[in-house]
Amino acid sequence: MKSVIQRLILVLLTLLLSGFFSDSIAAEKTMIIIIDGARYSETFGDPGHTYIPRMWSLSQQGTVIDKFYNDSLTYTSRAIPALWCGTWTEVRDTNYAGSQTAYAVKPTIFEYYRKQKNMPAQQCFYVLKQINSLWLASFDSQYGTAYWPQYHSVGSSDDDVATQTLMVMNTYHPRFIWVYLADVDGAGHSGDWQRYTRAIQKADSIVYVLWETLQADPFYQNSTSFFVTNDHGRHDDLHGGFSGHGDGCDGCRHIQFLALGPEIKANYVSQQYRRIPDMAVTASYLLDINPERASGQVMSEILNVNEISQQSRPSAIFWLQGSYPNPFNITTRIRYSLSQSTRVTVRVFNQLGEEVRLLLDTDQPAGENSVSWNGYNNVNFPVSSGVYFFTIETQNQTVAGKIILMK
């Protein structure tokens, strides 16, 4: 009897998470574009958006984070691995395939994705210009080379990278594509302002073309998350000007963040402080994978909340506000609002539909409420790192959500 009940619970969770609530994952594919070395004052920090008119127009369909920062080392060789790994990671020098290069110590989002989703390399591409000494993903014993992306390093300019990205999309239709545009940084280091701003305009055009191509392809249309950010900015005018970078000035730290996709809020500007490691963790959440050694947080404020609840306000008895932090390593708080006092039951389940913990079963007052789950405090049913689901029930409503425990 118990196994039958567990299967029924699993079926219920599957229906709840796939058919009715925005916590289900509609964005099955992801494209991430890194524009190396664009200063915020020339991107979304410019009130006129002089050099990024197309990204500005795209932002009406998605979300801009106004306070997105490189919060540590403002040079490419360390910031790119942090973007990959969802955490600042040590990098180590190595000689690989005859070239002197470096690799990330912690696993990357590519490795999490390929291993946890059992994806072949041709479903996970990293597209960039020709570089003999490619920076490498990790050699981690649980992930490592068997789960690296398919490196596609061809050409000498951002135009070439764009052309190659379109070719890869058309030929292989990978579900995960990481695109690296290097020309803005090189132009900035030249000290030529016109060359630098032209490179930003070129990157702006490439972002627009790639988004429009995704939306014109039925394979990607309405099922792809799209992120555009930088690894670092450039010195502000008080600290040496645009030709260099590498210190802690605001020009070097403050970078752009643009997101679009079916799970991303439209025409929204977030003022919440966010940092480089949060990008990969948010992408992992949308890809339904567990970045178990990341330190970033899901940027839940940019994601659509429960659509049914939102559409039914103010008559709905309650609506889900989400969980924070998520992923978490000790305690997460599940937040919801009630339009009237009612009895509320909150349960946590594992992926087999087994009830892990009854968190709450009591009357709750109207207004904002929350309940916490400590992933270590489960004496009768020990849990490990992984994906869990929760349900919140009243007499006539049920919503569900997903949380990721990283011990």
Protein Blocks (a to p, Z undefined) as FASTA:
>chain_A
ZZmmmmmmmmmmmmmmmmmpmkbcfblbccddddehiafklmmmpmnlmmlmmmmmmmmm
mccdfbbccfbbfcfklmmmmmmnopacddddddeehiacdddfbdcfklmmmmmnopaf
kloccdddddfblcdddfbfklmjmlcccdddedjbfklmmmmmmmmmmmnopabdcddd
fklmmmmmnopaklmmmmmmmmmmmmmmmmmmmmmpmklgopaccddddfbdcddfknnp
jmbghiabfklmpccdddedjkbcehiacfbdcdfklmmmmmmmmnopacfkbcbdcdfk
lpccdfklmmmpckbfbdcebjcddddfkbccdddddfbdcddddddddfkopafbdfbd
cdddedjddddddfklcfklccdedddddddddfkbccdddddddZZ
